[in-house]
């Protein structure tokens, strides 16, 4: 038993294939103030929570966000226990 599969899309022209192979011209970077409506800027504390919930260690979060470990611990409500 054989099954025939056909495409309903026309084959691209050689000019279209050549145009697709060329890199697109560089576009100037858009300023961050023109963020799309579905973009959300997270606060520093929200970024800490998000990374922590994704399984990153406190030291990794501190490095990623350029924070001290004590700042990350503070955002997460982690207090150091100095009593024995």
PDB file with SEQRES, HELIX, SHEET and CRYST1 records, atoms N, CA, C and O in Angstrom:
SEQRES   1 A   84  UNK UNK UNK UNK UNK UNK UNK UNK UNK UNK UNK UNK UNK          
SEQRES   2 A   84  UNK UNK UNK UNK UNK UNK UNK UNK UNK UNK UNK UNK UNK          
SEQRES   3 A   84  UNK UNK UNK UNK UNK UNK UNK UNK UNK UNK UNK UNK UNK          
SEQRES   4 A   84  UNK UNK UNK UNK UNK UNK UNK UNK UNK UNK UNK UNK UNK          
SEQRES   5 A   84  UNK UNK UNK UNK UNK UNK UNK UNK UNK UNK UNK UNK UNK          
SEQRES   6 A   84  UNK UNK UNK UNK UNK UNK UNK UNK UNK UNK UNK UNK UNK          
SEQRES   7 A   84  UNK UNK UNK UNK UNK UNK                                      
HELIX    1 AA1 UNK A   14  UNK A   21  1                                   8    
HELIX    2 AA2 UNK A   32  UNK A   34  5                                   3    
HELIX    3 AA3 UNK A   44  UNK A   53  1                                  10    
HELIX    4 AA4 UNK A   58  UNK A   65  1                                   8    
HELIX    5 AA5 UNK A   69  UNK A   76  1                                   8    
CRYST1    1.000    1.000    1.000  90.00  90.00  90.00 P 1           1          
ATOM      1  N   UNK A   1       0.848  -1.169   0.000  1.00  0.00           N  
ATOM      2  CA  UNK A   1       0.000   0.000   0.000  1.00  0.00           C  
ATOM      3  C   UNK A   1       0.894   1.234   0.000  1.00  0.00           C  
ATOM      4  O   UNK A   1       1.837   1.313   0.788  1.00  0.00           O  
ATOM      5  N   UNK A   2       0.617   2.177  -0.856  1.00  0.00           N  
ATOM      6  CA  UNK A   2       1.401   3.397  -0.900  1.00  0.00           C  
ATOM      7  C   UNK A   2       0.498   4.589  -0.664  1.00  0.00           C  
ATOM      8  O   UNK A   2      -0.671   4.595  -1.048  1.00  0.00           O  
ATOM      9  N   UNK A   3       1.066   5.597  -0.025  1.00  0.00           N  
ATOM     10  CA  UNK A   3       0.314   6.808   0.279  1.00  0.00           C  
ATOM     11  C   UNK A   3       0.990   7.950  -0.456  1.00  0.00           C  
ATOM     12  O   UNK A   3       2.210   8.102  -0.390  1.00  0.00           O  
ATOM     13  N   UNK A   4       0.211   8.743  -1.146  1.00  0.00           N  
ATOM     14  CA  UNK A   4       0.738   9.890  -1.861  1.00  0.00           C  
ATOM     15  C   UNK A   4       0.519  11.149  -1.027  1.00  0.00           C  
ATOM     16  O   UNK A   4      -0.589  11.429  -0.568  1.00  0.00           O  
ATOM     17  N   UNK A   5       1.587  11.888  -0.849  1.00  0.00           N  
ATOM     18  CA  UNK A   5       1.502  13.144  -0.106  1.00  0.00           C  
ATOM     19  C   UNK A   5       1.847  14.263  -1.071  1.00  0.00           C  
ATOM     20  O   UNK A   5       2.900  14.247  -1.708  1.00  0.00           O  
ATOM     21  N   UNK A   6       0.961  15.221  -1.172  1.00  0.00           N  
ATOM     22  CA  UNK A   6       1.233  16.354  -2.050  1.00  0.00           C  
ATOM     23  C   UNK A   6       1.126  17.644  -1.261  1.00  0.00           C  
ATOM     24  O   UNK A   6       0.401  17.728  -0.269  1.00  0.00           O  
ATOM     25  N   UNK A   7       1.845  18.625  -1.708  1.00  0.00           N  
ATOM     26  CA  UNK A   7       1.861  19.919  -1.039  1.00  0.00           C  
ATOM     27  C   UNK A   7       0.892  20.861  -1.735  1.00  0.00           C  
ATOM     28  O   UNK A   7       0.797  20.876  -2.963  1.00  0.00           O  
ATOM     29  N   UNK A   8       0.182  21.640  -0.947  1.00  0.00           N  
ATOM     30  CA  UNK A   8      -0.713  22.628  -1.534  1.00  0.00           C  
ATOM     31  C   UNK A   8      -0.008  23.962  -1.709  1.00  0.00           C  
ATOM     32  O   UNK A   8      -0.566  24.887  -2.299  1.00  0.00           O  
ATOM     33  N   UNK A   9       1.237  24.069  -1.192  1.00  0.00           N  
ATOM     34  CA  UNK A   9       1.990  25.302  -1.324  1.00  0.00           C  
ATOM     35  C   UNK A   9       2.815  25.256  -2.604  1.00  0.00           C  
ATOM     36  O   UNK A   9       3.415  24.226  -2.913  1.00  0.00           O  
ATOM     37  N   UNK A  10       2.853  26.346  -3.347  1.00  0.00           N  
ATOM     38  CA  UNK A  10       3.675  26.348  -4.560  1.00  0.00           C  
ATOM     39  C   UNK A  10       5.159  26.348  -4.190  1.00  0.00           C  
ATOM     40  O   UNK A  10       5.547  26.852  -3.137  1.00  0.00           O  
ATOM     41  N   UNK A  11       5.976  25.779  -5.065  1.00  0.00           N  
ATOM     42  CA  UNK A  11       7.420  25.760  -4.839  1.00  0.00           C  
ATOM     43  C   UNK A  11       7.947  27.189  -4.933  1.00  0.00           C  
ATOM     44  O   UNK A  11       7.481  27.959  -5.773  1.00  0.00           O  
ATOM     45  N   UNK A  12       8.917  27.561  -4.079  1.00  0.00           N  
ATOM     46  CA  UNK A  12       9.455  28.922  -4.129  1.00  0.00           C  
ATOM     47  C   UNK A  12      10.261  29.125  -5.414  1.00  0.00           C  
ATOM     48  O   UNK A  12      10.872  28.195  -5.940  1.00  0.00           O  
ATOM     49  N   UNK A  13      10.244  30.344  -5.893  1.00  0.00           N  
ATOM     50  CA  UNK A  13      11.001  30.669  -7.099  1.00  0.00           C  
ATOM     51  C   UNK A  13      12.484  30.740  -6.756  1.00  0.00           C  
ATOM     52  O   UNK A  13      12.828  30.976  -5.598  1.00  0.00           O  
ATOM     53  N   UNK A  14      13.365  30.545  -7.723  1.00  0.00           N  
ATOM     54  CA  UNK A  14      14.800  30.644  -7.441  1.00  0.00           C  
ATOM     55  C   UNK A  14      15.187  32.003  -6.859  1.00  0.00           C  
ATOM     56  O   UNK A  14      16.082  32.073  -6.018  1.00  0.00           O  
ATOM     57  N   UNK A  15      14.536  33.077  -7.287  1.00  0.00           N  
ATOM     58  CA  UNK A  15      14.839  34.406  -6.745  1.00  0.00           C  
ATOM     59  C   UNK A  15      14.496  34.474  -5.262  1.00  0.00           C  
ATOM     60  O   UNK A  15      15.226  35.091  -4.487  1.00  0.00           O  
ATOM     61  N   UNK A  16      13.397  33.851  -4.862  1.00  0.00           N  
ATOM     62  CA  UNK A  16      12.992  33.858  -3.462  1.00  0.00           C  
ATOM     63  C   UNK A  16      13.963  33.038  -2.621  1.00  0.00           C  
ATOM     64  O   UNK A  16      14.284  33.414  -1.494  1.00  0.00           O  
ATOM     65  N   UNK A  17      14.431  31.914  -3.172  1.00  0.00           N  
ATOM     66  CA  UNK A  17      15.387  31.084  -2.446  1.00  0.00           C  
ATOM     67  C   UNK A  17      16.696  31.845  -2.257  1.00  0.00           C  
ATOM     68  O   UNK A  17      17.272  31.811  -1.170  1.00  0.00           O  
ATOM     69  N   UNK A  18      17.178  32.535  -3.302  1.00  0.00           N  
ATOM     70  CA  UNK A  18      18.418  33.306  -3.200  1.00  0.00           C  
ATOM     71  C   UNK A  18      18.280  34.457  -2.206  1.00  0.00           C  
ATOM     72  O   UNK A  18      19.214  34.746  -1.458  1.00  0.00           O  
ATOM     73  N   UNK A  19      17.136  35.108  -2.194  1.00  0.00           N  
ATOM     74  CA  UNK A  19      16.912  36.222  -1.271  1.00  0.00           C  
ATOM     75  C   UNK A  19      16.893  35.718   0.168  1.00  0.00           C  
ATOM     76  O   UNK A  19      17.387  36.393   1.071  1.00  0.00           O  
ATOM     77  N   UNK A  20      16.324  34.533   0.383  1.00  0.00           N  
ATOM     78  CA  UNK A  20      16.254  33.979   1.733  1.00  0.00           C  
ATOM     79  C   UNK A  20      17.634  33.559   2.224  1.00  0.00           C  
ATOM     80  O   UNK A  20      17.880  33.547   3.431  1.00  0.00           O  
ATOM     81  N   UNK A  21      18.536  33.214   1.311  1.00  0.00           N  
ATOM     82  CA  UNK A  21      19.867  32.770   1.706  1.00  0.00           C  
ATOM     83  C   UNK A  21      20.758  33.931   2.130  1.00  0.00           C  
ATOM     84  O   UNK A  21      21.710  33.726   2.882  1.00  0.00           O  
ATOM     85  N   UNK A  22      20.471  35.145   1.666  1.00  0.00           N  
ATOM     86  CA  UNK A  22      21.267  36.314   2.039  1.00  0.00           C  
ATOM     87  C   UNK A  22      20.875  36.805   3.418  1.00  0.00           C  
ATOM     88  O   UNK A  22      19.691  36.814   3.755  1.00  0.00           O  
ATOM     89  N   UNK A  23      21.854  37.218   4.228  1.00  0.00           N  
ATOM     90  CA  UNK A  23      21.492  37.748   5.552  1.00  0.00           C  
ATOM     91  C   UNK A  23      20.743  39.072   5.410  1.00  0.00           C  
ATOM     92  O   UNK A  23      20.985  39.856   4.492  1.00  0.00           O  
ATOM     93  N   UNK A  24      19.848  39.284   6.328  1.00  0.00           N  
ATOM     94  CA  UNK A  24      19.065  40.522   6.327  1.00  0.00           C  
ATOM     95  C   UNK A  24      19.971  41.689   6.710  1.00  0.00           C  
ATOM     96  O   UNK A  24      20.901  41.519   7.499  1.00  0.00           O  
ATOM     97  N   UNK A  25      19.708  42.869   6.159  1.00  0.00           N  
ATOM     98  CA  UNK A  25      20.517  44.028   6.549  1.00  0.00           C  
ATOM     99  C   UNK A  25      20.308  44.335   8.027  1.00  0.00           C  
ATOM    100  O   UNK A  25      19.225  44.129   8.574  1.00  0.00           O  
ATOM    101  N   UNK A  26      21.357  44.826   8.655  1.00  0.00           N  
ATOM    102  CA  UNK A  26      21.299  45.129  10.086  1.00  0.00           C  
ATOM    103  C   UNK A  26      20.303  46.248  10.346  1.00  0.00           C  
ATOM    104  O   UNK A  26      20.288  47.264   9.651  1.00  0.00           O  
ATOM    105  N   UNK A  27      19.483  46.044  11.347  1.00  0.00           N  
ATOM    106  CA  UNK A  27      18.499  47.038  11.746  1.00  0.00           C  
ATOM    107  C   UNK A  27      19.008  47.717  13.012  1.00  0.00           C  
ATOM    108  O   UNK A  27      19.616  47.059  13.857  1.00  0.00           O  
ATOM    109  N   UNK A  28      18.776  49.007  13.159  1.00  0.00           N  
ATOM    110  CA  UNK A  28      19.198  49.660  14.395  1.00  0.00           C  
ATOM    111  C   UNK A  28      18.422  49.103  15.587  1.00  0.00           C  
ATOM    112  O   UNK A  28      17.243  48.767  15.471  1.00  0.00           O  
ATOM    113  N   UNK A  29      19.088  49.012  16.715  1.00  0.00           N  
ATOM    114  CA  UNK A  29      18.451  48.491  17.924  1.00  0.00           C  
ATOM    115  C   UNK A  29      17.320  49.414  18.358  1.00  0.00           C  
ATOM    116  O   UNK A  29      17.441  50.638  18.300  1.00  0.00           O  
ATOM    117  N   UNK A  30      16.237  48.818  18.786  1.00  0.00           N  
ATOM    118  CA  UNK A  30      15.100  49.588  19.270  1.00  0.00           C  
ATOM    119  C   UNK A  30      15.362  49.994  20.717  1.00  0.00           C  
ATOM    120  O   UNK A  30      15.876  49.191  21.495  1.00  0.00           O  
ATOM    121  N   UNK A  31      15.028  51.192  21.079  1.00  0.00           N  
ATOM    122  CA  UNK A  31      15.180  51.593  22.485  1.00  0.00           C  
ATOM    123  C   UNK A  31      14.276  50.751  23.372  1.00  0.00           C  
ATOM    124  O   UNK A  31      13.212  50.306  22.940  1.00  0.00           O  
ATOM    125  N   UNK A  32      14.698  50.534  24.609  1.00  0.00           N  
ATOM    126  CA  UNK A  32      13.928  49.698  25.518  1.00  0.00           C  
ATOM    127  C   UNK A  32      12.599  50.335  25.913  1.00  0.00           C  
ATOM    128  O   UNK A  32      11.728  49.650  26.448  1.00  0.00           O  
ATOM    129  N   UNK A  33      12.429  51.613  25.666  1.00  0.00           N  
ATOM    130  CA  UNK A  33      11.168  52.261  26.019  1.00  0.00           C  
ATOM    131  C   UNK A  33      10.048  51.854  25.068  1.00  0.00           C  
ATOM    132  O   UNK A  33       8.875  52.056  25.383  1.00  0.00           O  
ATOM    133  N   UNK A  34      10.385  51.287  23.912  1.00  0.00           N  
ATOM    134  CA  UNK A  34       9.377  50.845  22.962  1.00  0.00           C  
ATOM    135  C   UNK A  34       9.087  49.357  23.120  1.00  0.00           C  
ATOM    136  O   UNK A  34       8.949  48.651  22.121  1.00  0.00           O  
ATOM    137  N   UNK A  35       8.994  48.876  24.335  1.00  0.00           N  
ATOM    138  CA  UNK A  35       8.727  47.466  24.589  1.00  0.00           C  
ATOM    139  C   UNK A  35       7.324  47.116  24.104  1.00  0.00           C  
ATOM    140  O   UNK A  35       6.406  47.935  24.150  1.00  0.00           O  
ATOM    141  N   UNK A  36       7.188  45.884  23.640  1.00  0.00           N  
ATOM    142  CA  UNK A  36       5.872  45.449  23.182  1.00  0.00           C  
ATOM    143  C   UNK A  36       4.923  45.366  24.365  1.00  0.00           C  
ATOM    144  O   UNK A  36       5.365  45.241  25.507  1.00  0.00           O  
ATOM    145  N   UNK A  37       3.632  45.435  24.104  1.00  0.00           N  
ATOM    146  CA  UNK A  37       2.665  45.454  25.211  1.00  0.00           C  
ATOM    147  C   UNK A  37       2.722  44.211  26.094  1.00  0.00           C  
ATOM    148  O   UNK A  37       2.285  44.264  27.244  1.00  0.00           O  
ATOM    149  N   UNK A  38       3.249  43.089  25.587  1.00  0.00           N  
ATOM    150  CA  UNK A  38       3.296  41.879  26.400  1.00  0.00           C  
ATOM    151  C   UNK A  38       4.633  41.697  27.120  1.00  0.00           C  
ATOM    152  O   UNK A  38       4.910  40.619  27.646  1.00  0.00           O  
ATOM    153  N   UNK A  39       5.453  42.730  27.147  1.00  0.00           N  
ATOM    154  CA  UNK A  39       6.729  42.684  27.853  1.00  0.00           C  
ATOM    155  C   UNK A  39       6.553  43.294  29.237  1.00  0.00           C  
ATOM    156  O   UNK A  39       5.945  44.351  29.403  1.00  0.00           O  
ATOM    157  N   UNK A  40       7.104  42.593  30.226  1.00  0.00           N  
ATOM    158  CA  UNK A  40       6.989  43.048  31.610  1.00  0.00           C  
ATOM    159  C   UNK A  40       8.391  43.226  32.164  1.00  0.00           C  
ATOM    160  O   UNK A  40       9.235  42.343  32.011  1.00  0.00           O  
ATOM    161  N   UNK A  41       8.647  44.355  32.804  1.00  0.00           N  
ATOM    162  CA  UNK A  41       9.934  44.575  33.448  1.00  0.00           C  
ATOM    163  C   UNK A  41       9.799  44.165  34.903  1.00  0.00           C  
ATOM    164  O   UNK A  41       8.984  44.716  35.644  1.00  0.00           O  
ATOM    165  N   UNK A  42      10.612  43.186  35.306  1.00  0.00           N  
ATOM    166  CA  UNK A  42      10.552  42.692  36.668  1.00  0.00           C  
ATOM    167  C   UNK A  42      11.459  43.502  37.570  1.00  0.00           C  
ATOM    168  O   UNK A  42      12.539  43.930  37.164  1.00  0.00           O  
ATOM    169  N   UNK A  43      11.011  43.708  38.794  1.00  0.00           N  
ATOM    170  CA  UNK A  43      11.853  44.382  39.773  1.00  0.00           C  
ATOM    171  C   UNK A  43      12.980  43.429  40.167  1.00  0.00           C  
ATOM    172  O   UNK A  43      12.944  42.237  39.859  1.00  0.00           O  
ATOM    173  N   UNK A  44      13.960  43.970  40.840  1.00  0.00           N  
ATOM    174  CA  UNK A  44      15.094  43.156  41.272  1.00  0.00           C  
ATOM    175  C   UNK A  44      14.635  42.000  42.153  1.00  0.00           C  
ATOM    176  O   UNK A  44      15.089  40.868  41.985  1.00  0.00           O  
ATOM    177  N   UNK A  45      13.740  42.282  43.084  1.00  0.00           N  
ATOM    178  CA  UNK A  45      13.268  41.225  43.978  1.00  0.00           C  
ATOM    179  C   UNK A  45      12.486  40.157  43.214  1.00  0.00           C  
ATOM    180  O   UNK A  45      12.598  38.971  43.521  1.00  0.00           O  
ATOM    181  N   UNK A  46      11.701  40.566  42.230  1.00  0.00           N  
ATOM    182  CA  UNK A  46      10.955  39.601  41.425  1.00  0.00           C  
ATOM    183  C   UNK A  46      11.895  38.727  40.604  1.00  0.00           C  
ATOM    184  O   UNK A  46      11.644  37.536  40.422  1.00  0.00           O  
ATOM    185  N   UNK A  47      12.987  39.325  40.105  1.00  0.00           N  
ATOM    186  CA  UNK A  47      13.968  38.541  39.366  1.00  0.00           C  
ATOM    187  C   UNK A  47      14.616  37.509  40.277  1.00  0.00           C  
ATOM    188  O   UNK A  47      14.848  36.372  39.865  1.00  0.00           O  
ATOM    189  N   UNK A  48      14.909  37.900  41.511  1.00  0.00           N  
ATOM    190  CA  UNK A  48      15.498  36.975  42.478  1.00  0.00           C  
ATOM    191  C   UNK A  48      14.535  35.810  42.716  1.00  0.00           C  
ATOM    192  O   UNK A  48      14.942  34.650  42.660  1.00  0.00           O  
ATOM    193  N   UNK A  49      13.268  36.111  42.980  1.00  0.00           N  
ATOM    194  CA  UNK A  49      12.278  35.054  43.207  1.00  0.00           C  
ATOM    195  C   UNK A  49      12.161  34.134  42.002  1.00  0.00           C  
ATOM    196  O   UNK A  49      12.102  32.914  42.155  1.00  0.00           O  
ATOM    197  N   UNK A  50      12.127  34.706  40.814  1.00  0.00           N  
ATOM    198  CA  UNK A  50      11.976  33.902  39.603  1.00  0.00           C  
ATOM    199  C   UNK A  50      13.157  32.944  39.430  1.00  0.00           C  
ATOM    200  O   UNK A  50      12.961  31.756  39.172  1.00  0.00           O  
ATOM    201  N   UNK A  51      14.370  33.455  39.572  1.00  0.00           N  
ATOM    202  CA  UNK A  51      15.546  32.606  39.413  1.00  0.00           C  
ATOM    203  C   UNK A  51      15.608  31.531  40.493  1.00  0.00           C  
ATOM    204  O   UNK A  51      15.984  30.391  40.222  1.00  0.00           O  
ATOM    205  N   UNK A  52      15.235  31.902  41.722  1.00  0.00           N  
ATOM    206  CA  UNK A  52      15.234  30.942  42.825  1.00  0.00           C  
ATOM    207  C   UNK A  52      14.211  29.830  42.564  1.00  0.00           C  
ATOM    208  O   UNK A  52      14.493  28.653  42.791  1.00  0.00           O  
ATOM    209  N   UNK A  53      13.032  30.211  42.089  1.00  0.00           N  
ATOM    210  CA  UNK A  53      11.994  29.217  41.781  1.00  0.00           C  
ATOM    211  C   UNK A  53      12.367  28.343  40.597  1.00  0.00           C  
ATOM    212  O   UNK A  53      11.830  27.245  40.442  1.00  0.00           O  
ATOM    213  N   UNK A  54      13.287  28.821  39.756  1.00  0.00           N  
ATOM    214  CA  UNK A  54      13.765  28.018  38.631  1.00  0.00           C  
ATOM    215  C   UNK A  54      14.891  27.081  39.051  1.00  0.00           C  
ATOM    216  O   UNK A  54      15.417  26.329  38.231  1.00  0.00           O  
ATOM    217  N   UNK A  55      15.257  27.128  40.325  1.00  0.00           N  
ATOM    218  CA  UNK A  55      16.238  26.191  40.848  1.00  0.00           C  
ATOM    219  C   UNK A  55      17.661  26.706  40.950  1.00  0.00           C  
ATOM    220  O   UNK A  55      18.574  25.934  41.244  1.00  0.00           O  
ATOM    221  N   UNK A  56      17.871  27.991  40.714  1.00  0.00           N  
ATOM    222  CA  UNK A  56      19.231  28.529  40.823  1.00  0.00           C  
ATOM    223  C   UNK A  56      19.615  28.697  42.286  1.00  0.00           C  
ATOM    224  O   UNK A  56      18.782  29.029  43.129  1.00  0.00           O  
ATOM    225  N   UNK A  57      20.869  28.466  42.567  1.00  0.00           N  
ATOM    226  CA  UNK A  57      21.399  28.648  43.911  1.00  0.00           C  
ATOM    227  C   UNK A  57      21.538  30.143  44.207  1.00  0.00           C  
ATOM    228  O   UNK A  57      21.629  30.963  43.294  1.00  0.00           O  
ATOM    229  N   UNK A  58      21.554  30.477  45.484  1.00  0.00           N  
ATOM    230  CA  UNK A  58      21.662  31.872  45.908  1.00  0.00           C  
ATOM    231  C   UNK A  58      22.922  32.508  45.321  1.00  0.00           C  
ATOM    232  O   UNK A  58      22.883  33.650  44.864  1.00  0.00           O  
ATOM    233  N   UNK A  59      24.030  31.784  45.330  1.00  0.00           N  
ATOM    234  CA  UNK A  59      25.281  32.333  44.790  1.00  0.00           C  
ATOM    235  C   UNK A  59      25.172  32.592  43.285  1.00  0.00           C  
ATOM    236  O   UNK A  59      25.722  33.573  42.784  1.00  0.00           O  
ATOM    237  N   UNK A  60      24.465  31.713  42.559  1.00  0.00           N  
ATOM    238  CA  UNK A  60      24.260  31.927  41.119  1.00  0.00           C  
ATOM    239  C   UNK A  60      23.409  33.160  40.868  1.00  0.00           C  
ATOM    240  O   UNK A  60      23.695  33.950  39.968  1.00  0.00           O  
ATOM    241  N   UNK A  61      22.368  33.321  41.664  1.00  0.00           N  
ATOM    242  CA  UNK A  61      21.477  34.473  41.515  1.00  0.00           C  
ATOM    243  C   UNK A  61      22.254  35.756  41.785  1.00  0.00           C  
ATOM    244  O   UNK A  61      22.126  36.737  41.053  1.00  0.00           O  
ATOM    245  N   UNK A  62      23.060  35.737  42.843  1.00  0.00           N  
ATOM    246  CA  UNK A  62      23.854  36.920  43.191  1.00  0.00           C  
ATOM    247  C   UNK A  62      24.787  37.287  42.037  1.00  0.00           C  
ATOM    248  O   UNK A  62      24.920  38.464  41.700  1.00  0.00           O  
ATOM    249  N   UNK A  63      25.424  36.301  41.437  1.00  0.00           N  
ATOM    250  CA  UNK A  63      26.331  36.563  40.319  1.00  0.00           C  
ATOM    251  C   UNK A  63      25.567  37.067  39.107  1.00  0.00           C  
ATOM    252  O   UNK A  63      25.980  38.040  38.476  1.00  0.00           O  
ATOM    253  N   UNK A  64      24.457  36.419  38.774  1.00  0.00           N  
ATOM    254  CA  UNK A  64      23.673  36.780  37.597  1.00  0.00           C  
ATOM    255  C   UNK A  64      23.164  38.216  37.676  1.00  0.00           C  
ATOM    256  O   UNK A  64      23.207  38.947  36.687  1.00  0.00           O  
ATOM    257  N   UNK A  65      22.683  38.619  38.847  1.00  0.00           N  
ATOM    258  CA  UNK A  65      22.076  39.938  39.004  1.00  0.00           C  
ATOM    259  C   UNK A  65      23.041  40.975  39.577  1.00  0.00           C  
ATOM    260  O   UNK A  65      22.638  42.105  39.855  1.00  0.00           O  
ATOM    261  N   UNK A  66      24.286  40.609  39.751  1.00  0.00           N  
ATOM    262  CA  UNK A  66      25.308  41.506  40.316  1.00  0.00           C  
ATOM    263  C   UNK A  66      24.884  42.029  41.687  1.00  0.00           C  
ATOM    264  O   UNK A  66      24.951  43.226  41.963  1.00  0.00           O  
ATOM    265  N   UNK A  67      24.451  41.112  42.527  1.00  0.00           N  
ATOM    266  CA  UNK A  67      24.040  41.437  43.891  1.00  0.00           C  
ATOM    267  C   UNK A  67      24.948  40.684  44.861  1.00  0.00           C  
ATOM    268  O   UNK A  67      25.639  39.741  44.477  1.00  0.00           O  
ATOM    269  N   UNK A  68      24.936  41.111  46.111  1.00  0.00           N  
ATOM    270  CA  UNK A  68      25.653  40.356  47.131  1.00  0.00           C  
ATOM    271  C   UNK A  68      24.762  39.198  47.574  1.00  0.00           C  
ATOM    272  O   UNK A  68      23.544  39.231  47.395  1.00  0.00           O  
ATOM    273  N   UNK A  69      25.377  38.194  48.144  1.00  0.00           N  
ATOM    274  CA  UNK A  69      24.612  37.047  48.633  1.00  0.00           C  
ATOM    275  C   UNK A  69      23.660  37.485  49.736  1.00  0.00           C  
ATOM    276  O   UNK A  69      22.548  36.968  49.835  1.00  0.00           O  
ATOM    277  N   UNK A  70      24.086  38.432  50.566  1.00  0.00           N  
ATOM    278  CA  UNK A  70      23.206  38.898  51.644  1.00  0.00           C  
ATOM    279  C   UNK A  70      21.974  39.613  51.078  1.00  0.00           C  
ATOM    280  O   UNK A  70      20.884  39.511  51.642  1.00  0.00           O  
ATOM    281  N   UNK A  71      22.144  40.341  49.953  1.00  0.00           N  
ATOM    282  CA  UNK A  71      20.983  40.995  49.322  1.00  0.00           C  
ATOM    283  C   UNK A  71      19.999  39.950  48.802  1.00  0.00           C  
ATOM    284  O   UNK A  71      18.789  40.085  48.982  1.00  0.00           O  
ATOM    285  N   UNK A  72      20.522  38.911  48.158  1.00  0.00           N  
ATOM    286  CA  UNK A  72      19.654  37.841  47.640  1.00  0.00           C  
ATOM    287  C   UNK A  72      18.943  37.159  48.796  1.00  0.00           C  
ATOM    288  O   UNK A  72      17.738  36.916  48.730  1.00  0.00           O  
ATOM    289  N   UNK A  73      19.684  36.849  49.858  1.00  0.00           N  
ATOM    290  CA  UNK A  73      19.066  36.230  51.036  1.00  0.00           C  
ATOM    291  C   UNK A  73      17.980  37.118  51.620  1.00  0.00           C  
ATOM    292  O   UNK A  73      16.941  36.624  52.058  1.00  0.00           O  
ATOM    293  N   UNK A  74      18.213  38.415  51.630  1.00  0.00           N  
ATOM    294  CA  UNK A  74      17.232  39.359  52.156  1.00  0.00           C  
ATOM    295  C   UNK A  74      15.949  39.324  51.329  1.00  0.00           C  
ATOM    296  O   UNK A  74      14.851  39.278  51.883  1.00  0.00           O  
ATOM    297  N   UNK A  75      16.091  39.346  50.001  1.00  0.00           N  
ATOM    298  CA  UNK A  75      14.907  39.270  49.131  1.00  0.00           C  
ATOM    299  C   UNK A  75      14.129  37.984  49.361  1.00  0.00           C  
ATOM    300  O   UNK A  75      12.900  37.975  49.302  1.00  0.00           O  
ATOM    301  N   UNK A  76      14.851  36.894  49.624  1.00  0.00           N  
ATOM    302  CA  UNK A  76      14.204  35.595  49.806  1.00  0.00           C  
ATOM    303  C   UNK A  76      13.759  35.352  51.244  1.00  0.00           C  
ATOM    304  O   UNK A  76      13.128  34.337  51.541  1.00  0.00           O  
ATOM    305  N   UNK A  77      14.087  36.281  52.131  1.00  0.00           N  
ATOM    306  CA  UNK A  77      13.696  36.140  53.526  1.00  0.00           C  
ATOM    307  C   UNK A  77      14.519  35.093  54.256  1.00  0.00           C  
ATOM    308  O   UNK A  77      14.058  34.507  55.235  1.00  0.00           O  
ATOM    309  N   UNK A  78      15.744  34.855  53.779  1.00  0.00           N  
ATOM    310  CA  UNK A  78      16.624  33.888  54.412  1.00  0.00           C  
ATOM    311  C   UNK A  78      17.494  34.637  55.404  1.00  0.00           C  
ATOM    312  O   UNK A  78      18.194  35.583  55.042  1.00  0.00           O  
ATOM    313  N   UNK A  79      17.446  34.207  56.657  1.00  0.00           N  
ATOM    314  CA  UNK A  79      18.261  34.827  57.679  1.00  0.00           C  
ATOM    315  C   UNK A  79      19.336  33.842  58.096  1.00  0.00           C  
ATOM    316  O   UNK A  79      19.094  32.636  58.153  1.00  0.00           O  
ATOM    317  N   UNK A  80      20.507  34.349  58.383  1.00  0.00           N  
ATOM    318  CA  UNK A  80      21.586  33.471  58.829  1.00  0.00           C  
ATOM    319  C   UNK A  80      21.414  33.197  60.317  1.00  0.00           C  
ATOM    320  O   UNK A  80      21.123  34.098  61.104  1.00  0.00           O  
ATOM    321  N   UNK A  81      21.597  31.965  60.673  1.00  0.00           N  
ATOM    322  CA  UNK A  81      21.447  31.563  62.058  1.00  0.00           C  
ATOM    323  C   UNK A  81      22.831  31.533  62.702  1.00  0.00           C  
ATOM    324  O   UNK A  81      23.648  30.670  62.381  1.00  0.00           O  
ATOM    325  N   UNK A  82      23.092  32.467  63.605  1.00  0.00           N  
ATOM    326  CA  UNK A  82      24.405  32.524  64.245  1.00  0.00           C  
ATOM    327  C   UNK A  82      24.392  31.847  65.601  1.00  0.00           C  
ATOM    328  O   UNK A  82      25.431  31.774  66.258  1.00  0.00           O  
ATOM    329  N   UNK A  83      23.221  31.338  66.048  1.00  0.00           N  
ATOM    330  CA  UNK A  83      23.178  30.661  67.334  1.00  0.00           C  
ATOM    331  C   UNK A  83      23.544  29.197  67.148  1.00  0.00           C  
ATOM    332  O   UNK A  83      23.268  28.615  66.099  1.00  0.00           O  
ATOM    333  N   UNK A  84      24.173  28.588  68.177  1.00  0.00           N  
ATOM    334  CA  UNK A  84      24.603  27.191  68.084  1.00  0.00           C  
ATOM    335  C   UNK A  84      23.652  26.265  68.768  1.00  0.00           C  
ATOM    336  O   UNK A  84      23.871  25.054  68.780  1.00  0.00           O  
TER     337      UNK A  84                                                      
END                                                                             
